[in-house]
């Protein structure tokens, strides 16, 4: 084996070892955790995910019960009064753009898909206000398709663990897809999100209580090593 191939093989072996440790930890810490946005069908999740941009899931969940009751079908959103919808979703922030996107998106759903949310990535990202992240949320959670969702938490954790060097969410998704088993894409990316939300926080990460401390390559991680304490007090169940 050439020196180049030897180095490549060793790097690949180390990456796979890291991924094995990562997946085992995530499964133990966040086993069978569903997404924290409340929904009962693909349309509700689509609308809630649009609302979740630059907004917490908790705030979205405060707004959506009334919204879902008033607008049970895509056709209802399609005929909604823009100003009224803006005020109904105002607590989620960026409400003017979100209201326009929801109405336009649902108009297309009503016109092209008989009010149903499509099941392919290409069709989803063609809808107004629906980006790749939103489409993957729908595919993975509603239609059982392997899908990696890259939000700010997944981006941060992936970078700190050395799983990617990119700032581009689409590239990060590709990097993760190359090292994570396809059957774990949806679950693992959601678990990475939860790890970033509750442990590997943007500010004041809980490095001393993180079971991934030894495989973390983040240069700014706390010098206090993992103490083995239970994280349950920090993680919302």
Protein Blocks (a to p, Z undefined) as FASTA:
>chain_A
ZZklmmmmmmmmmmmmmmmmmmmmmmmmmgoiacfbdcfbfklmmmmmmmmgopafklmm
mmmmmmmmmmmbfklmmmpcfklmmmmmmmnopklmmmmmmmmmmmmmmmmnnopacfbf
klmmmpghiafklmmmmmmmmnopacddddfklmmmmmmnopacbfbfklmmmmmmmmpc
fklmmmmmmmmmmmmmmmmgfbhpafklccklmmpcbfkbcfbdcehiafklmpcZZ
